[in-house]
Amino acid sequence: MKKLNMNLGSITSNIIIEKGIIKNAGREIRKVYSSNKIAVVTDENVFGLYGEILEKSLAAENFTPTFIVIKPGEQSKTVDTLKHVYSNLVSMGITRGDLIVALGGGVVGDLAGFAASTYLRGIDFVQIPTSLLAQIDSSIGGKVAVNLDEGKNLIGSFYHPKLVLVDPEVLNSLPEKFVKDGLGEAIKYGCIRDKELFSMLLDIKSNFELLDNIEDIIFRCLSIKKETVEMDEKDKGIRMLLNFGHTIGHAIEKYFNYEKYSHGEAVSVGMYWITKKSEEMGITEKGTSDKIKGALENYGIEYTILHLDREEIIKNILVDKKNISGKLNLILLKDIGNAFIYTIPEQETSKFI
C-alpha cells in the first residue's frame, strides 16, 4: 500500500494505492463518510466488470448505493449526459449530506466530479479510477469538466475528491489501447519532472515487467501531480507544466471528434511534435524528441498522424483553454525532466505546428 495526502489548506484529499482495494472500498469510504446513501456514476463496461464487487463492498458497510450507468467513451462527456446524471440524483433524493462515487476512467471521473461540484452547489465525491490514465493523472487535482461541440473541457470547475482509491489490479482487464493511453501520460510525467521515471519507462520490455512496476509508476506520477497542484491549484502558473503535449493533443482529439485517437495517444503525438519543433528552433536540447520517440515506440504508441488539415488544427488550438487574452502558453522542454512555460502571441502559433 502507498498513500498520499493532497493538502490545499481547507481541502484535503486522501489517496490510497493498493492492489485489491476495490474489494475494500466500503471500508475506506466509511472512514470519511458517516451517512448511508451513495450515488455511483459509472459506465456500461466498468459496471459489468466491477459493479457487483463495489456494491457488495458498500453493502458490507451498510451503505445503500444506487448506480447511474452511462455509455462509455468521450461522447458521454456532454451537457446532455450531465443532465441525465442530475435527473437521477434528484429522483434518488440525493442531498448535500450524501455522496457521489465515480467508478471508471477519466470520462466518468470528470463527469461525476463536475456533477458533484454543481449539484446543490456541491456535495462530496470519491474517485475510484479504473483506467491507467485516470489512476496516474485525472483522478486527482480537482479538474472536473464536460465538453462542448466547440472544444474539450470548456465547462468545468476545480473540485477535489474527498478520497481517491487506486487499485492497480483492475488494469488487468484493460484492453491494450487503454494501457497505451495511460502510458502516454506516464511518459509525459517523466518528460516534465522525473528523468528517472522516464528511464524506467524506457527500460521496461514486457507487459509482465510493466505490471510488476505499475504501483511505483502510479505513485511517482501522482506524487508529481500532487506537489504541483499544491503549489498552483488553479492552473495559473507551474501547474501548466502538466499540459505538456496537450496543446496539440486536444486539437487532434477535437479534429477527429474524440473518436479515432484517445487522450493519451493524442497527447503523445503532441509531445513528440512540439519537441521536434522546439529543437529545430534551438529551444530544446538536440536529441530530446528522439528520446520521446524511443519511449513511445517502446510501447507501440503512435507519434505521427499524416494528412491533417494544419489550419483546422491551429483553429482548434486557439479555442483551447490555454489561449489566454490573445497569448498561448506552450509547455516546452529544455531536456528530459526539465519543462518550462513558453508564452507566445496567438498569431505565432503556426511557427510551432
DRENDOGU-553094 format. One record per residue (C-alpha): residue number from 1; x, y, z; residue in three letters. Coordinates in pm, 1 decimal. Each point is the difference from the previous one (the first is absolute). Example, Ala and Ser with C-alpha at 12.3 -4.5 7.8 and 13.67 -1.06 7.14 Angstrom:
// residues 2
 pos       xx       yy       zz code
   1   1230.0   -450.0    780.0  ALA
   2    137.0    344.0    -66.0  SER
// end
This chain:
// residues 353
 pos       xx       yy       zz code
   1      0.0      0.0      0.0  MET
   2    114.2    352.6    -80.5  LYS
   3   -167.4    317.2    127.4  LYS
   4      2.2    366.5    -95.7  LEU
   5   -179.6    296.5    149.8  ASN
   6    -93.1    300.0   -213.0  MET
   7     -0.5    297.8    236.8  ASN
   8   -146.6    325.6   -127.9  LEU
   9    -68.2    167.0    334.0  GLY
  10   -373.3    -30.8     51.6  SER
  11    -20.5   -293.0   -244.5  ILE
  12    173.3   -335.4     34.6  THR
  13    -15.8   -310.3   -216.8  SER
  14    125.2   -336.7    121.5  ASN
  15    143.7   -220.6   -276.0  ILE
  16     51.6   -372.9     57.9  ILE
  17    175.0   -226.5   -251.9  ILE
  18    -47.1   -368.3     79.8  GLU
  19    -58.7   -316.3   -200.6  LYS
  20   -348.6   -137.7     68.3  GLY
  21   -125.1    310.4    179.7  ILE
  22   -320.7     10.5   -206.7  ILE
  23   -118.8   -298.2    205.8  LYS
  24     49.4    207.7    314.9  ASN
  25   -129.8    329.2   -138.3  ALA
  26   -292.7      2.4    242.9  GLY
  27    234.8    -20.3    296.8  ARG
  28    210.0    294.0   -122.1  GLU
  29   -302.5    211.0    -93.0  ILE
  30   -153.2    -60.0    343.8  ARG
  31    305.1    172.1    151.8  LYS
  32    -90.1    327.2   -175.5  VAL
  33   -381.4    -22.2    -35.3  TYR
  34   -241.2    -71.7    283.8  SER
  35   -337.6     -2.0   -179.3  SER
  36   -130.7   -285.4   -219.1  ASN
  37   -131.3    116.8   -337.4  LYS
  38    246.4    -15.4   -291.8  ILE
  39    -44.6     74.1   -371.5  ALA
  40    254.7   -192.5   -207.0  VAL
  41     65.8    139.9   -348.3  VAL
  42    160.7   -251.9   -235.7  THR
  43    -10.4   -115.0   -362.0  ASP
  44   -141.6   -316.6   -151.4  GLU
  45    337.2   -172.6    -40.8  ASN
  46    126.5     70.0    350.7  VAL
  47   -336.5    -81.0    155.1  PHE
  48     11.0   -345.5   -160.2  GLY
  49    348.1    -64.5    137.6  LEU
  50     -5.2    161.4    343.8  TYR
  51   -354.3    113.1     82.0  GLY
  52    -85.3   -308.5    202.4  GLU
  53    334.9      1.2    182.3  ILE
  54    -44.0    362.6    106.0  LEU
  55   -364.8    -50.1     92.8  GLU
  56     89.8   -289.3    233.2  LYS
  57    280.7    200.7    157.5  SER
  58   -229.9    296.3     64.3  LEU
  59   -285.0   -217.2    129.6  ALA
  60    239.9   -162.4    248.2  ALA
  61     35.6    342.9    163.7  GLU
  62   -377.8     61.0     -2.1  ASN
  63      7.8    244.6   -289.2  PHE
  64   -294.5     12.3   -240.6  THR
  65    150.1     57.2   -344.7  PRO
  66   -191.5     77.3   -320.4  THR
  67    181.9    -19.2   -333.6  PHE
  68    -28.8    256.6   -278.3  ILE
  69    136.9   -178.0   -308.4  VAL
  70    101.3    200.4   -308.4  ILE
  71    134.8   -103.5   -339.0  LYS
  72    380.0    -32.6    -15.0  PRO
  73    221.7    243.1   -188.3  GLY
  74     70.6    369.4    -43.2  GLU
  75   -336.7     44.8   -174.6  GLN
  76   -165.5    -28.9    343.6  SER
  77    188.6    299.3    139.2  LYS
  78   -275.2    237.8   -107.0  THR
  79   -258.3    234.3    145.0  VAL
  80   -275.2   -245.4    -99.5  ASP
  81    157.6   -282.8    199.6  THR
  82     59.0    239.7    287.9  LEU
  83   -373.3     84.9      2.9  LYS
  84    -74.0   -373.4      7.2  HIS
  85    221.7    -34.8    309.5  VAL
  86   -165.1    299.9    168.4  TYR
  87   -346.4   -146.4    -62.0  SER
  88    102.9   -329.2    156.1  ASN
  89    143.6    176.4    303.4  LEU
  90   -328.3    183.1     49.2  VAL
  91   -209.4   -317.2    -37.7  SER
  92    225.4   -178.4    248.9  MET
  93    -52.1    277.4    253.5  GLY
  94    372.1     76.2     26.3  ILE
  95     59.5    289.3    242.4  THR
  96    302.9    210.8     87.3  ARG
  97     76.5   -244.4    279.3  GLY
  98     28.6   -296.3   -236.8  ASP
  99    283.1   -125.8   -219.7  LEU
 100     81.6    -58.7   -367.4  ILE
 101    251.0   -269.0    -98.5  VAL
 102    166.7      8.0   -342.8  ALA
 103     84.3   -355.8   -109.6  LEU
 104    173.3      8.2   -335.3  GLY
 105    256.2    171.3   -217.8  GLY
 106     60.9    364.9    -74.3  GLY
 107   -336.5     65.4   -166.9  VAL
 108   -197.4   -135.5    297.4  VAL
 109    226.5    180.7    246.1  GLY
 110    -33.5    333.2   -179.5  ASP
 111   -375.6    -32.9    -46.6  LEU
 112    -79.4   -124.1    352.1  ALA
 113    238.0    251.8    154.1  GLY
 114   -159.5    290.2   -186.2  PHE
 115   -345.2   -123.6     98.8  ALA
 116    116.3    -14.4    363.3  ALA
 117    146.6    350.3    -20.2  SER
 118   -323.1    154.7   -132.4  THR
 119   -291.2   -209.9    129.6  TYR
 120   -151.7    183.6    299.7  LEU
 121    306.4    228.5    -25.4  ARG
 122    232.2   -284.6     88.5  GLY
 123     -0.7   -336.4    174.3  ILE
 124    288.4   -231.3     93.5  ASP
 125    129.2   -256.6   -245.7  PHE
 126    246.3   -287.9    -11.3  VAL
 127    209.5   -113.0   -296.2  GLN
 128     59.4   -370.3    -75.0  ILE
 129    193.5     22.6   -329.5  PRO
 130      3.3   -312.7   -216.8  THR
 131    215.7    111.2   -294.8  SER
 132    375.4     54.3     11.3  LEU
 133    -44.2    357.6   -120.9  LEU
 134   -239.7     78.3    283.8  ALA
 135    216.3   -179.4    255.6  GLN
 136    316.4    193.7    -81.5  ILE
 137   -153.1    335.6    -86.6  ASP
 138   -363.0    106.8    -25.9  SER
 139   -132.6   -143.0    328.5  SER
 140    183.8    262.5    205.1  ILE
 141     48.4    372.2    -34.1  GLY
 142   -362.0    110.8      0.6  GLY
 143    -47.9     72.0   -371.2  LYS
 144   -353.1   -114.7    -87.4  VAL
 145   -179.7     90.4   -321.7  ALA
 146   -214.0    -85.2   -300.0  VAL
 147     55.9     77.1   -367.0  ASN
 148   -180.1    232.6   -239.1  LEU
 149    -25.1    -45.6   -376.1  ASP
 150    252.5    283.2    -25.3  GLU
 151    267.8   -165.5    211.9  GLY
 152    110.0   -225.2    282.1  LYS
 153    -60.1     78.0    370.4  ASN
 154   -138.9    346.9    -70.1  LEU
 155   -254.7    -31.0    284.5  ILE
 156    170.5    -94.8    323.3  GLY
 157    111.8     83.2    347.9  SER
 158    263.0    -82.0    260.5  PHE
 159   -153.9   -244.4    247.5  TYR
 160    202.4   -256.8    188.9  HIS
 161   -106.6   -351.3     99.1  PRO
 162    -13.1    -79.9    368.7  LYS
 163    169.2   -334.5    -62.1  LEU
 164    174.1   -174.3   -290.2  VAL
 165     31.6   -380.1     -3.1  LEU
 166    243.9   -132.6   -261.2  VAL
 167     -6.3   -376.0    -62.7  ASP
 168    273.5   -102.5   -248.5  PRO
 169   -154.6   -348.1    -32.1  GLU
 170   -291.5    135.7   -203.2  VAL
 171    248.1     86.0   -275.0  LEU
 172     18.1   -372.5    -82.4  ASN
 173   -341.0     31.3   -168.1  SER
 174     97.8    296.4   -219.0  LEU
 175     32.8    -40.9   -377.8  PRO
 176    350.7     80.6   -126.3  GLU
 177   -121.0    327.2   -155.2  LYS
 178    -88.0    139.1    342.4  PHE
 179    327.9   -111.3    153.9  VAL
 180    178.1    197.5   -273.7  LYS
 181   -228.7    292.1     76.7  ASP
 182    127.9     14.7    358.2  GLY
 183    361.0    -67.8    -90.8  LEU
 184      0.8    307.2   -223.4  GLY
 185    -79.2    211.5    307.7  GLU
 186    256.1   -189.9    210.0  ALA
 187    267.1     85.4   -256.9  ILE
 188   -118.0    361.3     24.2  LYS
 189     74.7      4.4    373.7  TYR
 190    347.9   -133.5    -64.8  GLY
 191     54.1    267.8   -265.4  CYS
 192   -101.5    293.5    217.0  ILE
 193    134.1    -88.4    345.1  ARG
 194    150.3   -346.9     49.4  ASP
 195    293.7   -116.3   -212.1  LYS
 196     24.6   -324.3    202.4  GLU
 197   -364.9    -82.7    -72.5  LEU
 198     63.4     65.6   -368.7  PHE
 199    297.4   -238.1      5.3  SER
 200   -206.1   -264.0    181.1  MET
 201   -273.6     19.9   -262.6  LEU
 202    260.7    -21.4   -275.6  LEU
 203    160.8   -310.4    154.6  ASP
 204   -319.2   -205.8     52.5  ILE
 205    -17.7   -266.7   -271.2  LYS
 206   -302.5   -217.2     80.4  SER
 207   -355.7     21.8    126.3  ASN
 208    101.4   -211.2    300.8  PHE
 209    276.6    247.2     85.7  GLU
 210   -240.2    290.2    -42.8  LEU
 211   -256.3   -148.9    239.7  LEU
 212    277.7    -84.5    246.1  ASP
 213     95.2    369.6     12.2  ASN
 214   -345.8    152.1    -40.7  ILE
 215    -55.4    100.6    364.4  GLU
 216    327.0    193.2      1.2  ASP
 217    -83.9    164.2   -334.4  ILE
 218   -344.2    106.5    128.2  ILE
 219    148.0    129.1    325.9  PHE
 220    270.9    203.8   -172.1  ARG
 221   -244.8    158.4   -245.9  CYS
 222   -252.8     85.5    272.2  LEU
 223    275.3    136.9    224.0  SER
 224    107.3    243.6   -272.8  ILE
 225   -358.8    108.8    -58.9  LYS
 226    -74.3     34.1    372.0  LYS
 227    303.2    221.9     60.9  GLU
 228    -75.8    210.1   -308.5  THR
 229   -367.0     51.0     87.8  VAL
 230     87.4     94.3    358.8  GLU
 231    217.4    279.3   -139.6  MET
 232   -252.4    116.3   -261.2  ASP
 233   -352.2   -133.4     46.8  GLU
 234   -172.4    220.0   -258.4  LYS
 235    239.8    -62.6   -288.7  ASP
 236    136.7    353.0    -36.0  LYS
 237    370.0    -75.7     32.6  GLY
 238    209.9   -312.0     51.8  ILE
 239   -297.8   -235.2    -35.8  ARG
 240     -6.6     87.0   -369.2  MET
 241    305.1   -227.6    -34.7  LEU
 242   -239.4   -294.7     30.0  LEU
 243   -137.7    105.9   -341.4  ASN
 244    312.4   -107.7   -189.3  PHE
 245   -119.5   -148.6   -330.2  GLY
 246   -358.2    107.8     65.2  HIS
 247     -8.9    310.0   -220.9  THR
 248     29.6   -207.8   -316.2  ILE
 249   -155.7   -307.5    166.6  GLY
 250   -333.7    164.4     78.8  HIS
 251    -11.7    145.9   -350.6  ALA
 252     50.6   -347.8   -149.4  ILE
 253   -273.4   -149.8    219.5  GLU
 254   -246.9    264.2   -115.3  LYS
 255    112.9    -34.5   -362.8  TYR
 256   -110.4   -364.6      5.9  PHE
 257   -310.3     73.9    210.8  ASN
 258    150.3   -192.6    295.9  TYR
 259    -46.8   -329.4   -187.0  GLU
 260    323.1   -112.8   -169.3  LYS
 261    269.3     91.9    252.7  TYR
 262    -19.3    -26.8    378.1  SER
 263    121.7    279.9    225.2  HIS
 264    331.7   -165.8     80.1  GLY
 265     65.6    -87.0   -363.2  GLU
 266    -70.9    356.4   -114.0  ALA
 267    217.9    144.2    277.3  VAL
 268    281.5   -234.6   -104.6  SER
 269    -11.2    140.5   -353.0  VAL
 270     -6.0    350.0    148.5  GLY
 271    304.0    -63.8    222.3  MET
 272    211.2   -131.8   -284.3  TYR
 273    -82.8    264.6   -259.1  TRP
 274     14.6    305.8    225.9  ILE
 275    342.0   -120.4    121.6  THR
 276    123.0    -73.1   -351.8  LYS
 277    -95.4    355.4    -96.6  LYS
 278    151.2    162.8    310.3  SER
 279    323.4   -190.4    -71.0  GLU
 280      9.3    143.3   -352.4  GLU
 281    -45.8    346.9    151.5  MET
 282    295.7    -52.4    236.5  GLY
 283   -218.4      5.8    313.9  ILE
 284     32.7   -367.0     95.4  THR
 285    313.7   -213.4     28.2  GLU
 286     68.1   -192.8   -320.4  LYS
 287   -103.9   -364.8     17.2  GLY
 288   -283.8     53.6    248.8  THR
 289   -274.6    -73.8   -252.7  SER
 290    177.7   -323.0    -95.7  ASP
 291     -0.7   -105.0    365.6  LYS
 292   -375.2     64.7     17.2  ILE
 293    -46.8   -193.5   -324.0  LYS
 294    197.9   -288.9    148.2  GLY
 295   -217.8    -10.1    311.6  ALA
 296   -318.5      8.2   -208.0  LEU
 297    127.5   -268.7   -237.0  GLU
 298     83.4   -216.5    302.3  ASN
 299   -375.3    -33.3     63.6  TYR
 300   -119.3      9.9   -359.4  GLY
 301   -150.2    347.9     38.7  ILE
 302    -45.9    199.7   -320.4  GLU
 303    181.2    332.3    -19.7  TYR
 304    -87.3    105.2   -356.6  THR
 305   -334.7     71.2   -166.9  ILE
 306      6.6     65.6   -373.0  LEU
 307   -212.0    231.2   -216.1  HIS
 308   -147.0    227.8    265.1  LEU
 309   -143.0    338.5    -99.8  ASP
 310    255.8    229.0    165.1  ARG
 311   -229.2    302.9      5.7  GLU
 312   -275.9   -199.0    169.6  GLU
 313    244.7   -117.1    267.1  ILE
 314    110.1    360.1     62.7  ILE
 315   -364.7    109.5     20.0  LYS
 316    -65.9   -269.0    261.2  ASN
 317    306.2    106.4    199.8  ILE
 318   -116.6    360.4     16.4  LEU
 319   -337.2   -106.7    147.3  VAL
 320    176.2   -199.0    274.0  ASP
 321     10.0    122.8    361.1  LYS
 322    377.3     54.9    -19.7  LYS
 323    -61.8    297.9   -228.7  ASN
 324    -25.7    290.0    246.6  ILE
 325    -63.4    360.1   -109.3  SER
 326    160.7    -45.4   -339.1  GLY
 327    303.2   -186.0    137.2  LYS
 328     67.2   -372.0    -10.1  LEU
 329    190.7   -179.4    275.3  ASN
 330    201.4   -279.9   -157.5  LEU
 331    174.9   -258.2    216.3  ILE
 332    344.4    -79.2   -137.0  LEU
 333    300.0   -198.0    121.7  LEU
 334    355.9    115.0     52.4  LYS
 335     77.4   -371.8     17.0  ASP
 336   -155.1   -313.9    152.5  ILE
 337   -123.9     74.4    353.0  GLY
 338     18.8    377.0    -44.9  ASN
 339   -313.7    174.6   -131.0  ALA
 340    -87.0    369.1     -8.7  PHE
 341   -276.3    235.6   -113.3  ILE
 342     60.4    181.4   -329.3  TYR
 343   -254.2    274.5    -71.8  THR
 344    -60.3    119.9   -355.0  ILE
 345   -251.2    234.3   -168.2  PRO
 346   -275.5   -207.8   -158.6  GLU
 347     99.0    122.2   -346.8  GLN
 348    331.0   -189.5     38.6  GLU
 349   -171.8   -334.3     58.8  THR
 350     70.4   -117.3   -352.4  SER
 351    376.2     10.8     68.4  LYS
 352    -39.0   -296.9    236.2  PHE
 353   -231.0   -214.7   -212.0  ILE
// end
